[in-house]
Amino acid sequence: MKKTKIIAALAIGLGALAAAGTANAYSGRVKSACKSDFYRFCPSYKVDSPQLRACMRSAGGNISSRCLDALADAGEIPRKYHSSKRNALR
């Protein structure tokens, strides 16, 4: 899968979560695994805010594998898109 398709898939997955608002807060594991990504890409947004979710969605293909693993394990993004991204980077 091409990188642009992977980024689009991540955007769709994270976008659905943004639409749900803060009712679907990030899990503790996601917060821990994605902390450096949050600060790297979206330092001015509060965790669990719709703005942070939108910012992380725009970071797409730059999100770390550790964060993507946690997001996939939490069911926040489809695992098939994460696996494709990982394979594309090899």
N, C-alpha and C positions, 0 to 999 in steps of 0.2 A: 504494500500500500504506500502511496506517495506521501511525503511529509505533509503536504497541504491537506490531504484527506484525513490524516491522523489529527492534525490540528483542528480541523472542522469537526471531527468526531468528539474530540475533547471539549470543544466549545459547546456542542450540543448537550453533552452529558452534564457539564458544569452549568450550562445555561438553564437546564431544567431545574437544577437545584436552586439557582438564583431566583427563579420564578416562584419557588415555594417559600421564599423568605427565610426568616430566622427560625421558623418552626422546625426546620431540619438542620439543627446546628451540627457543625463538624464534630466528630467523635474525638475523644481524648487521644486516640492513636493517630488520627489524621492531624490533629493539632500538633502533636509531637513530631511526627514524621515530616510535616510540611512547614514547620516553624521557620526554617531558614529560607524556604521559598516565599513564604508570606513576607518576610522582612526584605528579601532581595528584590522581589517584583512589586510588592504592594505595601510599602512601609507606612503609608499614611492612612490605612483603613483598619478598622477594628475587626478582630476575628469574629466570624459568624455574621458579619454584615453583608447585605446584598452587594455593596460596593466592592468588598474584598472578593466575593465570588465572581463578580464581573471582571475584576482585575486579573484574577487567577485564570479565568477563561481566556483573557487576551494573551496571557503568558504562554498558553497552550503547550507547544512542543518544547519549550524551555524548562518545563517543570521537571524536577529531579525524579529519577526512577524510584527512590525511596518514597517520595510523596505520592507518585502514581500508584505504587504498590498499595499504600494505605488507602488511597481513594478507591481503588478497585476492590480491595478487601472489604471496605465499608459499603460497597454497592453504589458508590457515588458516580463512578464512571464505568462503562462496560469494560470488562477485563480484555475482551478481544482487541479493543483499540490500544490499550496499554501494551499488550503483547506485541502488537504490530509495530508500535513505536520503538520498543526495545529491539526488535529484530531489524528494523530499518537503520538503527544506529550502529549495528555491528558491521 
